[in-house]
């Protein structure tokens, strides 16, 4: 099998490429990445000489580049996206361009290659479903109505609908996964886990939005990669699958635990002005993925967090240049 992975030099994409090549020695991967601020060649430096791996630097909004990247490909796994909510609040235009128009460009090329393309898998987010209350036992599922609250989640919701429309209108063999918040190696320092860890390592304040009680369901990136593999191998074309980590935690708890792992004082915590339109809680019900794909998360949160922090301790040479 030959895969096109978009955004493969980002956090989740790079982990997926490494995961797939390790488990599928007969397959090859083309990685199409524009190398914007969160795309980092260092994320895949260890495999860049692998003959099964090809890198193309290019924009998913460029039809000529996309056509070249999709040559001979039978599976597309589309990660490429602008993904930081804070950045979307400041400037949403690039989110619309990449997340919506970029996805459209890829779908158009896949439409021209129906028959060649056996699967177009789109990586989405639980944020398209909006927000849950802290005291509400409900979780997001495949039947939850869309209710995005930020420019980022709105752009991802638009792309979800676009992907689904190409299945019904043009018979592009799509699948979609809506995943909870990922954590793991090569996570860009602006995100919660690495930001708290990097600040703690440098003995500078850890900023906590609002009351710190914003809850997210966390999934280790390795479990996410296994979930994508299960969808590609067992998932039904046209279907959506929700992938969650069964690890709901408030932000303040995560920050405190990171400080404890690093033996740093809680006095480093600093409550700051809340983010605009901050969703209170996300949580995913993965029962469909378990029942139909035999998938469920394997990495326990406490162990995953420990290994995450340790990776950052041991890889300062990777993250320090990103802070300059």
C-alpha positions as a Markdown table, in Angstrom:
| # | Residue | x | y | z |
|---|---|---|---|---|
| 1 | Unk | 0.0 | 0.0 | 0.0 |
| 2 | Unk | 1.1 | 3.5 | -0.8 |
| 3 | Unk | -0.1 | 6.3 | 1.6 |
| 4 | Unk | -0.2 | 10.0 | 1.2 |
| 5 | Unk | 0.0 | 11.6 | 4.7 |
| 6 | Unk | -0.7 | 15.4 | 4.8 |
| 7 | Unk | 0.9 | 17.3 | 7.6 |
| 8 | Unk | 3.3 | 14.5 | 8.4 |
| 9 | Unk | 5.9 | 16.8 | 9.9 |
| 10 | Unk | 3.4 | 17.9 | 12.6 |
| 11 | Unk | 3.0 | 16.3 | 16.0 |
| 12 | Unk | 0.4 | 13.6 | 15.3 |
| 13 | Unk | 1.3 | 13.1 | 11.6 |
| 14 | Unk | 5.0 | 12.4 | 12.4 |
| 15 | Unk | 4.0 | 9.9 | 15.1 |
| 16 | Unk | 1.6 | 8.2 | 12.6 |
| 17 | Unk | 4.2 | 7.9 | 9.9 |
| 18 | Unk | 6.8 | 6.4 | 12.3 |
| 19 | Unk | 4.1 | 4.1 | 13.7 |
| 20 | Unk | 2.9 | 2.9 | 10.2 |
| 21 | Unk | 6.3 | 2.3 | 8.7 |
| 22 | Unk | 7.3 | 0.3 | 11.8 |
| 23 | Unk | 4.2 | -1.9 | 11.6 |
| 24 | Unk | 3.9 | -2.2 | 7.8 |
| 25 | Unk | 7.3 | -2.9 | 6.2 |
| 26 | Unk | 5.9 | -3.5 | 2.7 |
| 27 | Unk | 4.2 | -0.1 | 2.6 |
| 28 | Unk | 5.5 | 3.3 | 1.5 |
| 29 | Unk | 4.5 | 6.8 | 2.5 |
| 30 | Unk | 4.5 | 10.2 | 0.8 |
| 31 | Unk | 4.5 | 13.1 | 3.3 |
| 32 | Unk | 3.1 | 16.4 | 2.0 |
| 33 | Unk | 3.8 | 19.2 | 4.5 |
| 34 | Unk | 4.1 | 23.0 | 4.0 |
| 35 | Unk | 6.4 | 23.3 | 7.0 |
| 36 | Unk | 4.6 | 26.1 | 8.6 |
| 37 | Unk | 5.5 | 27.0 | 12.2 |
| 38 | Unk | 4.4 | 23.7 | 13.7 |
| 39 | Unk | 5.8 | 21.5 | 10.9 |
| 40 | Unk | 9.3 | 20.4 | 11.8 |
| 41 | Unk | 11.7 | 18.3 | 9.8 |
| 42 | Unk | 13.4 | 17.2 | 13.0 |
| 43 | Unk | 10.3 | 15.2 | 13.9 |
| 44 | Unk | 11.2 | 12.6 | 11.2 |
| 45 | Unk | 14.9 | 13.1 | 11.0 |
| 46 | Unk | 15.4 | 9.4 | 12.0 |
| 47 | Unk | 13.5 | 8.0 | 9.0 |
| 48 | Unk | 14.3 | 10.5 | 6.2 |
| 49 | Unk | 16.8 | 8.1 | 4.6 |
| 50 | Unk | 14.2 | 5.2 | 4.6 |
| 51 | Unk | 13.6 | 4.3 | 0.9 |
| 52 | Unk | 9.9 | 3.8 | 1.8 |
| 53 | Unk | 9.6 | 7.4 | 2.8 |
| 54 | Unk | 9.3 | 10.4 | 0.4 |
| 55 | Unk | 8.9 | 14.1 | 1.6 |
| 56 | Unk | 7.3 | 16.8 | -0.5 |
| 57 | Unk | 7.2 | 20.3 | 0.8 |
| 58 | Unk | 4.1 | 22.0 | -0.5 |
| 59 | Unk | 0.8 | 23.6 | 0.2 |
| 60 | Unk | -2.4 | 21.4 | 0.3 |
| 61 | Unk | -4.2 | 24.4 | -1.4 |
| 62 | Unk | -1.9 | 24.0 | -4.4 |
| 63 | Unk | -3.7 | 21.7 | -6.9 |
| 64 | Unk | -0.6 | 21.0 | -8.9 |
| 65 | Unk | 1.4 | 19.9 | -5.8 |
| 66 | Unk | -1.5 | 17.8 | -4.5 |
| 67 | Unk | -1.8 | 16.1 | -7.9 |
| 68 | Unk | 1.9 | 15.2 | -7.8 |
| 69 | Unk | 1.7 | 14.0 | -4.3 |
| 70 | Unk | -1.3 | 11.8 | -4.9 |
| 71 | Unk | 0.3 | 10.0 | -7.9 |
| 72 | Unk | 0.2 | 6.2 | -7.4 |
| 73 | Unk | -1.4 | 6.6 | -3.9 |
| 74 | Unk | -4.2 | 4.3 | -2.8 |
| 75 | Unk | -4.8 | 5.7 | 0.7 |
| 76 | Unk | -4.9 | 9.3 | 1.9 |
| 77 | Unk | -4.6 | 10.2 | 5.6 |
| 78 | Unk | -5.3 | 13.9 | 6.0 |
| 79 | Unk | -3.8 | 15.4 | 9.2 |
| 80 | Unk | -2.7 | 18.8 | 7.8 |
| 81 | Unk | -4.5 | 21.6 | 9.7 |
| 82 | Unk | -4.1 | 24.8 | 11.6 |
| 83 | Unk | -5.0 | 23.5 | 15.1 |
| 84 | Unk | -4.4 | 26.0 | 17.9 |
| 85 | Unk | -7.6 | 27.6 | 19.2 |
| 86 | Unk | -5.8 | 30.6 | 20.6 |
| 87 | Unk | -4.3 | 31.4 | 17.2 |
| 88 | Unk | -7.7 | 31.1 | 15.5 |
| 89 | Unk | -9.1 | 33.7 | 17.8 |
| 90 | Unk | -6.4 | 36.2 | 16.9 |
| 91 | Unk | -6.5 | 35.4 | 13.1 |
| 92 | Unk | -9.0 | 33.0 | 11.6 |
| 93 | Unk | -8.3 | 33.5 | 7.9 |
| 94 | Unk | -5.4 | 31.0 | 7.7 |
| 95 | Unk | -7.7 | 28.4 | 9.5 |
| 96 | Unk | -10.3 | 28.8 | 6.8 |
| 97 | Unk | -7.8 | 28.5 | 4.0 |
| 98 | Unk | -5.9 | 25.5 | 5.3 |
| 99 | Unk | -8.7 | 23.6 | 7.0 |
| 100 | Unk | -11.5 | 24.1 | 4.6 |
| 101 | Unk | -10.0 | 25.1 | 1.2 |
| 102 | Unk | -7.0 | 22.7 | 1.7 |
| 103 | Unk | -9.3 | 19.9 | 2.4 |
| 104 | Unk | -11.4 | 20.8 | -0.6 |
| 105 | Unk | -8.3 | 20.7 | -2.9 |
| 106 | Unk | -7.4 | 17.2 | -1.6 |
| 107 | Unk | -11.0 | 16.0 | -2.1 |
| 108 | Unk | -11.1 | 17.3 | -5.6 |
| 109 | Unk | -8.0 | 15.4 | -6.5 |
| 110 | Unk | -9.3 | 12.2 | -4.8 |
| 111 | Unk | -12.6 | 12.7 | -6.8 |
| 112 | Unk | -10.6 | 12.6 | -10.0 |
| 113 | Unk | -8.9 | 9.4 | -8.8 |
| 114 | Unk | -11.9 | 7.4 | -7.6 |
| 115 | Unk | -11.0 | 3.8 | -8.3 |
| 116 | Unk | -7.3 | 4.5 | -7.6 |
| 117 | Unk | -8.0 | 6.0 | -4.1 |
| 118 | Unk | -9.3 | 3.2 | -1.9 |
| 119 | Unk | -9.6 | 5.3 | 1.2 |
| 120 | Unk | -9.6 | 9.0 | 2.1 |
| 121 | Unk | -9.4 | 9.3 | 5.9 |
| 122 | Unk | -9.9 | 12.7 | 7.5 |
| 123 | Unk | -8.6 | 13.5 | 11.0 |
| 124 | Unk | -11.1 | 15.7 | 12.8 |
| 125 | Unk | -11.6 | 16.8 | 16.4 |
| 126 | Unk | -14.1 | 16.5 | 19.2 |
| 127 | Unk | -14.2 | 20.3 | 19.3 |
| 128 | Unk | -16.7 | 20.3 | 16.4 |
| 129 | Unk | -19.4 | 19.1 | 18.9 |
| 130 | Unk | -19.1 | 22.2 | 21.2 |
| 131 | Unk | -19.0 | 22.0 | 24.9 |
| 132 | Unk | -20.3 | 19.8 | 27.7 |
| 133 | Unk | -21.2 | 20.9 | 31.3 |
| 134 | Unk | -19.0 | 19.7 | 34.1 |
| 135 | Unk | -21.9 | 18.0 | 35.9 |
| 136 | Unk | -23.3 | 16.4 | 32.8 |
| 137 | Unk | -22.7 | 12.6 | 32.4 |
| 138 | Unk | -23.1 | 12.9 | 28.6 |
| 139 | Unk | -20.2 | 12.4 | 26.2 |
| 140 | Unk | -19.7 | 13.2 | 22.5 |
| 141 | Unk | -20.5 | 10.4 | 20.1 |
| 142 | Unk | -21.0 | 10.0 | 16.4 |
| 143 | Unk | -24.6 | 11.1 | 16.7 |
| 144 | Unk | -23.9 | 14.4 | 18.6 |
| 145 | Unk | -25.1 | 17.5 | 16.7 |
| 146 | Unk | -22.3 | 19.8 | 15.6 |
| 147 | Unk | -22.0 | 23.0 | 17.7 |
| 148 | Unk | -18.5 | 24.5 | 17.2 |
| 149 | Unk | -17.7 | 27.5 | 19.4 |
| 150 | Unk | -14.3 | 28.7 | 18.1 |
| 151 | Unk | -13.1 | 29.7 | 14.6 |
| 152 | Unk | -10.8 | 26.6 | 14.7 |
| 153 | Unk | -13.6 | 24.2 | 15.5 |
| 154 | Unk | -15.9 | 25.9 | 13.0 |
| 155 | Unk | -13.3 | 25.4 | 10.3 |
| 156 | Unk | -12.9 | 21.7 | 11.2 |
| 157 | Unk | -16.7 | 21.2 | 11.3 |
| 158 | Unk | -17.0 | 22.7 | 7.8 |
| 159 | Unk | -14.3 | 20.3 | 6.5 |
| 160 | Unk | -16.1 | 17.4 | 8.2 |
| 161 | Unk | -19.3 | 18.2 | 6.2 |
| 162 | Unk | -17.3 | 18.7 | 3.0 |
| 163 | Unk | -15.6 | 15.3 | 3.4 |
| 164 | Unk | -18.9 | 13.7 | 4.0 |
| 165 | Unk | -20.5 | 15.4 | 1.0 |
| 166 | Unk | -17.8 | 14.0 | -1.3 |
| 167 | Unk | -18.8 | 10.5 | -0.2 |
| 168 | Unk | -22.5 | 11.0 | -1.0 |
| 169 | Unk | -22.0 | 13.2 | -4.1 |
| 170 | Unk | -18.9 | 11.8 | -5.7 |
| 171 | Unk | -18.4 | 8.4 | -4.1 |
| 172 | Unk | -15.0 | 9.2 | -2.7 |
| 173 | Unk | -14.4 | 6.4 | -0.2 |
| 174 | Unk | -14.1 | 8.5 | 3.0 |
| 175 | Unk | -13.9 | 7.8 | 6.7 |
| 176 | Unk | -13.7 | 10.4 | 9.4 |
| 177 | Unk | -12.4 | 10.2 | 13.0 |
| 178 | Unk | -13.2 | 12.7 | 15.7 |
| 179 | Unk | -10.5 | 12.4 | 18.3 |
| 180 | Unk | -10.0 | 13.9 | 21.8 |
| 181 | Unk | -7.0 | 15.9 | 22.8 |
| 182 | Unk | -3.7 | 14.1 | 22.0 |
| 183 | Unk | -0.4 | 14.2 | 23.9 |
| 184 | Unk | 2.9 | 12.5 | 23.3 |
| 185 | Unk | 6.4 | 13.0 | 21.8 |
| 186 | Unk | 7.0 | 15.9 | 19.4 |
| 187 | Unk | 4.1 | 17.9 | 20.7 |
| 188 | Unk | 4.5 | 21.5 | 19.8 |
| 189 | Unk | 5.4 | 23.7 | 22.9 |
| 190 | Unk | 2.3 | 26.0 | 22.6 |
| 191 | Unk | 0.0 | 23.2 | 23.7 |
| 192 | Unk | -1.0 | 22.6 | 27.4 |
| 193 | Unk | 1.2 | 19.5 | 28.2 |
| 194 | Unk | 4.4 | 20.8 | 26.7 |
| 195 | Unk | 3.8 | 24.4 | 27.8 |
| 196 | Unk | 3.4 | 23.4 | 31.4 |
| 197 | Unk | 6.4 | 21.1 | 31.2 |
| 198 | Unk | 8.7 | 23.5 | 29.4 |
| 199 | Unk | 7.9 | 26.4 | 31.8 |
| 200 | Unk | 8.4 | 24.1 | 34.8 |
| 201 | Unk | 11.8 | 23.0 | 33.5 |
| 202 | Unk | 12.8 | 26.7 | 33.1 |
| 203 | Unk | 11.3 | 27.7 | 36.5 |
| 204 | Unk | 8.9 | 30.2 | 35.0 |
| 205 | Unk | 5.2 | 30.6 | 35.8 |
| 206 | Unk | 2.7 | 28.1 | 34.4 |
| 207 | Unk | -0.3 | 30.1 | 33.0 |
| 208 | Unk | -3.7 | 28.7 | 33.9 |
| 209 | Unk | -6.7 | 30.0 | 32.1 |
| 210 | Unk | -9.7 | 31.2 | 34.3 |
| 211 | Unk | -10.4 | 28.9 | 37.2 |
| 212 | Unk | -8.4 | 26.0 | 35.8 |
| 213 | Unk | -11.4 | 23.7 | 35.8 |
| 214 | Unk | -11.6 | 23.2 | 32.0 |
| 215 | Unk | -11.8 | 19.5 | 31.4 |
| 216 | Unk | -10.4 | 17.7 | 28.4 |
| 217 | Unk | -10.4 | 14.0 | 27.5 |
| 218 | Unk | -6.8 | 13.1 | 26.8 |
| 219 | Unk | -5.5 | 10.3 | 24.5 |
| 220 | Unk | -1.9 | 9.3 | 24.0 |
| 221 | Unk | -0.9 | 9.7 | 20.4 |
| 222 | Unk | 0.1 | 6.0 | 20.1 |
| 223 | Unk | -3.5 | 5.1 | 20.9 |
| 224 | Unk | -4.7 | 7.5 | 18.3 |
| 225 | Unk | -2.4 | 6.0 | 15.7 |
| 226 | Unk | -3.7 | 2.5 | 16.6 |
| 227 | Unk | -7.2 | 3.9 | 16.2 |
| 228 | Unk | -6.5 | 5.3 | 12.7 |
| 229 | Unk | -5.0 | 1.9 | 11.7 |
| 230 | Unk | -8.2 | 0.1 | 12.9 |
| 231 | Unk | -10.3 | 2.5 | 10.9 |
| 232 | Unk | -8.2 | 2.0 | 7.7 |
| 233 | Unk | -8.3 | -1.8 | 8.1 |
| 234 | Unk | -11.8 | -2.4 | 9.5 |
| 235 | Unk | -13.7 | 0.8 | 9.2 |
| 236 | Unk | -16.7 | 1.1 | 6.9 |
| 237 | Unk | -16.5 | 3.6 | 4.1 |
| 238 | Unk | -18.7 | 6.6 | 4.7 |
| 239 | Unk | -18.7 | 6.2 | 8.5 |
| 240 | Unk | -17.4 | 8.4 | 11.3 |
| 241 | Unk | -15.6 | 7.0 | 14.4 |
| 242 | Unk | -15.0 | 8.8 | 17.7 |
| 243 | Unk | -11.7 | 8.0 | 19.4 |
| 244 | Unk | -11.3 | 9.0 | 23.0 |
| 245 | Unk | -8.9 | 8.3 | 25.8 |
| 246 | Unk | -11.3 | 7.8 | 28.7 |
| 247 | Unk | -9.1 | 10.2 | 30.6 |
| 248 | Unk | -11.0 | 13.4 | 31.5 |
| 249 | Unk | -8.8 | 15.8 | 33.6 |
| 250 | Unk | -9.1 | 19.5 | 34.5 |
| 251 | Unk | -6.2 | 21.6 | 33.3 |
| 252 | Unk | -5.2 | 22.6 | 36.8 |
| 253 | Unk | -4.8 | 18.9 | 37.8 |
| 254 | Unk | -2.5 | 18.3 | 34.9 |
| 255 | Unk | -0.4 | 21.3 | 35.6 |
| 256 | Unk | 0.0 | 20.3 | 39.3 |
| 257 | Unk | 0.9 | 16.7 | 38.3 |
| 258 | Unk | 3.6 | 17.9 | 35.9 |
| 259 | Unk | 5.1 | 20.1 | 38.7 |
| 260 | Unk | 5.1 | 17.1 | 41.0 |
| 261 | Unk | 6.8 | 14.8 | 38.5 |
| 262 | Unk | 9.5 | 17.4 | 38.0 |
| 263 | Unk | 9.7 | 18.1 | 41.8 |
| 264 | Unk | 8.8 | 21.8 | 41.2 |
| 265 | Unk | 6.7 | 23.9 | 43.6 |
| 266 | Unk | 3.0 | 24.7 | 43.0 |
| 267 | Unk | 3.9 | 28.3 | 43.6 |
| 268 | Unk | 4.8 | 28.4 | 39.9 |
| 269 | Unk | 1.1 | 28.2 | 39.0 |
| 270 | Unk | -0.3 | 31.5 | 37.7 |
| 271 | Unk | -4.0 | 32.1 | 37.0 |
| 272 | Unk | -4.4 | 34.3 | 34.0 |
| 273 | Unk | -7.3 | 35.9 | 32.1 |
| 274 | Unk | -9.5 | 33.3 | 30.5 |
| 275 | Unk | -9.6 | 32.6 | 26.8 |
| 276 | Unk | -12.5 | 33.9 | 24.8 |
| 277 | Unk | -15.3 | 31.4 | 24.3 |
| 278 | Unk | -13.5 | 28.8 | 26.3 |
| 279 | Unk | -15.3 | 25.4 | 26.1 |
| 280 | Unk | -15.8 | 24.0 | 29.6 |
| 281 | Unk | -15.6 | 20.2 | 28.9 |
| 282 | Unk | -14.9 | 17.7 | 26.2 |
| 283 | Unk | -15.5 | 13.9 | 26.5 |
| 284 | Unk | -15.8 | 11.2 | 24.0 |
| 285 | Unk | -17.8 | 7.9 | 23.9 |
| 286 | Unk | -15.7 | 5.4 | 21.9 |
| 287 | Unk | -18.1 | 2.6 | 22.1 |
| 288 | Unk | -18.7 | 2.4 | 18.4 |
| 289 | Unk | -15.0 | 2.1 | 17.7 |
| 290 | Unk | -14.7 | -0.6 | 20.3 |
| 291 | Unk | -17.7 | -2.6 | 19.0 |
| 292 | Unk | -17.0 | -2.3 | 15.3 |
| 293 | Unk | -13.2 | -2.0 | 15.2 |
| 294 | Unk | -12.1 | -3.8 | 18.4 |
| 295 | Unk | -10.2 | -0.6 | 19.4 |
| 296 | Unk | -9.9 | 1.0 | 22.8 |
| 297 | Unk | -7.1 | 3.1 | 24.3 |
| 298 | Unk | -4.2 | 1.1 | 25.9 |
| 299 | Unk | -2.0 | 3.8 | 27.5 |
| 300 | Unk | -3.1 | 4.7 | 31.0 |
| 301 | Unk | -3.1 | 8.4 | 31.6 |
| 302 | Unk | -0.7 | 8.4 | 34.6 |
| 303 | Unk | 1.9 | 6.3 | 32.9 |
| 304 | Unk | 1.5 | 8.3 | 29.6 |
| 305 | Unk | 2.0 | 11.6 | 31.4 |
| 306 | Unk | 5.1 | 10.4 | 33.2 |
| 307 | Unk | 6.7 | 9.2 | 29.9 |
| 308 | Unk | 5.6 | 12.5 | 28.2 |
| 309 | Unk | 7.4 | 14.6 | 30.8 |
| 310 | Unk | 10.5 | 12.3 | 30.7 |
| 311 | Unk | 10.6 | 12.7 | 26.9 |
| 312 | Unk | 10.7 | 16.5 | 27.2 |
| 313 | Unk | 13.4 | 16.2 | 29.9 |
| 314 | Unk | 15.6 | 14.1 | 27.6 |
| 315 | Unk | 14.9 | 16.1 | 24.4 |
| 316 | Unk | 15.7 | 19.7 | 25.2 |
| 317 | Unk | 17.7 | 19.9 | 21.9 |
| 318 | Unk | 14.4 | 19.3 | 20.1 |
| 319 | Unk | 12.2 | 21.8 | 21.9 |
| 320 | Unk | 14.6 | 24.6 | 22.9 |
| 321 | Unk | 15.1 | 25.9 | 19.3 |
| 322 | Unk | 11.3 | 26.2 | 18.9 |
| 323 | Unk | 11.1 | 28.8 | 21.7 |
| 324 | Unk | 13.4 | 31.3 | 20.0 |
